[in-house]
Amino acid sequence: MAEIDLSLVQRYLRQTILPNFGLEGQQRLGSSKVLVVGAGGLGSATLPYLAAGGVGTIGVIDFDEVSESNLHRQVIHTPEFLKQPKTTSAKSYLNKLNPKVEIITFNQELTSDNAQKIFKDFDLVIDGSDNFETKYLVNDVCAKLQIPDVWAALNQFDGRVSVFDAKQGPCYRCVFPEAPPKGSVPSCAEAGVLGSLCGVIGNLQGLEAIKILVGLGEPLIGRLMIFDALNSQWETITIQKDPLCEKH
């Protein structure tokens, strides 16, 4: 395990004094490699806390450019980066936030041809994508490589989050075997999404990732949390492995 940079002890002090965290937990974060799929609403919320918390290597994959309609929820992007790649904007923001963290960017679309090659170098994947095709691809590759998939989805005023880890519990396909028919579920661009909801759910993804990497508490493996933002209500559903799922 990598030694923590003594010059950073003060920076991480409020974490390292936590019960069951300590310098060992900080060293685990510093040795960890996390890939965030998507630098949009969810990614914008989870990426800063991964970097600020001291995750040693953070990968960001996104092939989109920053547009004005992103700015109400994708808070790591600023007007100066309009029409530039989101990966460029994200790297700039995170480098300023914590220069000690290594940021690796993939300014490309995630496909079945490149996903395994990219994922294999990371300990954990955070799925901040906004379409079913990518979510199933992330799940399938994570299940094959036996790495956790910290998943989330948003729809207008509702958010959902879980951890799919094929080694210990169900995967995404165990719960949602197939994607809904194309066009049956409106996209974010069509239905809209409350900007601050991205912060709530994306931050929860970051929290789950840090818990897994450090070995704290009970991650959301086998549980699906649903947040109703309009009524400020949480619901937790127990989910099970499907014995017929081909990804296990």
N, C-alpha and C positions, 0 to 999 in steps of 0.2 A: 504494500500500500504506500502511495506517495506521501512524503513528508509535507506537512502544511508549511507554507511560507510564513515564517515568524513575523514578518512585517504585516501580515494580514490578520493576526490574532485579534487585534482590537476591532477590526472591521466585522468579524464574525462572532464577537463576544456574546451578543444576545442569543445566538443560537447555541454556542458551545457550552453555555451555563445551563442549558435545559437538561432535565433528567433524561438519561438514556441517549443523549446526543453527544456532548463532549467533543474533544478534539478528534477522537476516533471517527465520529460521525462526519465531522467536517472533512477529514481525510478521505472518507468514502465518497463524499460528494466531489471532492477535487479529483478523484481518480475515475469518476463516472463519465460516460459519454451518452448524451441524450439527443435523439433526433426529433425535431418538431416538424410535422407535416402540415404546411400551411402557415403563412405569416399574415393571416387575416385577423378576424375578430377574436377567435380563441387563441391563436398563436400570439397575438399582440398582448394578451393578458398573461399568458403563462411564461413567455420568454424572459421578460424583465426579472421575474422572481427566481427563475433558474439561474440567470447570470448573477444577480445580486447575491443570491444565496451561496454561490461558489461552485456550481456544477462545472467541472473542469473543461469539458468539451461539449459544445452545443452545435448540432447540425440544424440547418434550416433549409427546407426544400419548398420552393414555390416558383411558378413560372409566370406569374401575373405581374402587372405593373401597378403602381399606386395611382388611384384615381380619386377625384374629389368626393365621390360618393362613399369612399372607404373611411373618410376621416372622422366620422361621428362615432365610430366604434373601434377602429384599428389604430389605437392610440400611440403606437410606436412610430407611426408614419406622420410626417409633417408636410405642409404645402411645398417646401423646398424640394421634396422628393417626388412630386407629381410627375407621372409618365416615366419614372425610373423603376427598375426592378424592385419588388418588395424585399428580395433578399439583400440588395444593396442598402436599402433603407434600414432594414432590421440589423444588419451588421454594424452600420454606423451608430445606431442607437445603443446597441449592446456593448460595443467597444468603449463608448463614453461612460457607460454605467459601470462596467468592470473590465478594465484593460487586461486583467490577469486571466480572464477566461478566453479560451480558444473558440472562435466562431468559424464554422465551416459552412459555406453556402453552396447550394445546388440550384442554380437558376435554370430549372428544367422541369418538364412535366414528369410526374411519377407514373411509370408504366410497368407492365408485367415484365418488360425486358430489362429494366434497370433497378427495380425495387430491391431484389435480393442482394445485389451487389452493393447498394447503398446501405441497406439495413444491417448487414452482417458486421459492420464495424461499431455498432452501437449497442448499449446495454438495455435500452428501453426506448420505446417510440410513443410520442404523444400525438394523437390524431386530431388535428385541428382543421381537417378538410371539410368541405361544404357540399359534397356530392356522394351519392351511394356507391358509384363505381370505385372511387378512391378508398372509401371506408372498407369495402369488401377486400380490396387489394391489400390494404394495410393489415387487416386481420389475417388474411391467408398467409402473407409472408411472415408476420410475427409468429403465427402458430407453427409454421414450418421451421423457423429458426429458434423457437422456444424462448421468445423474449416477450415481456409484457407490452400490451397495447393499452395505453391510457386514452380511452375513447370518450368523445362527447358529441352532442348534437344540439342544435338550436332550432327553434321554430317560433317566430314572432315573440311571444311572452313566456315561452317555456324552454327549459333546458334539461338535458339528461347527461349523466356521466356515469361511467363504470370503468373497471379495469378488467380487460380480457387477457387472461394468462392461461394458455392451453396446458401448461404444466400443472397447474393447481386448480383450475376451475373451468367454467364455460368460455367459449370463444364467441365472437360476434354472431357467427352463423348458428350457434346453438340456440340463440335467442331470436335472431332474425334470419332464418335459413336462406331467404331470397330477397332481393331488392324489390320494392313495389314497382308496378308497371311504369314505364317511362312517362313522365308528364302527370302522373296521378298525385304527386306531392309537389307543391309549388316550391321553387327555390327561394333563397333569401332575397334575391333581386326582385322576385315576383311578389312574395308575401311580406317582406320586410322583417326586421328584427330590432328589438330594443337595444341600443348601444351598450348600456351598462350591464345588461344581461350577459353579454360576452365576457365582461370582467368577472362576474360572479362565477360562471362555469369554467372559464379558462384558468382562473386562479385556483379553483378546486382541482383541476387537472394537474397543475404544478405542485399543489400540496400532495396529491396522491403519488406523483413521481418521486418527490423528495422522501416521503415515507418509505417507499419501496427501496430506494437507493441506500438510505441510512439504516433501514430495518426498524422502523418505528410503527407502533400501533397496528391496526388492522386495515390494510388497503381494501378497496371496494371490489375485491375478487368474489364473485358469486352474488353481488348485489348491484342493483341499478337504482340510482338516485334520480328523482324527477323533481324539478323546481318549478313551481307556478309563481312567476314573478308578480302577477297582478294581485294575488292574494297572499303573497309571502308565505307560501306553504311548501314544505318538503315532504316527499313520500319515498319510502325505500321499499323496493321489491326484491325478494330473493329469487335468484335465477340459477338454473341447474345446467350441468353438462348434458348434452344430448348424446346418448350412447351410440346413436346412428350417424353422428356428425363425422364426416370424412376428414376433418382437420385435426382430429385427436389421434 
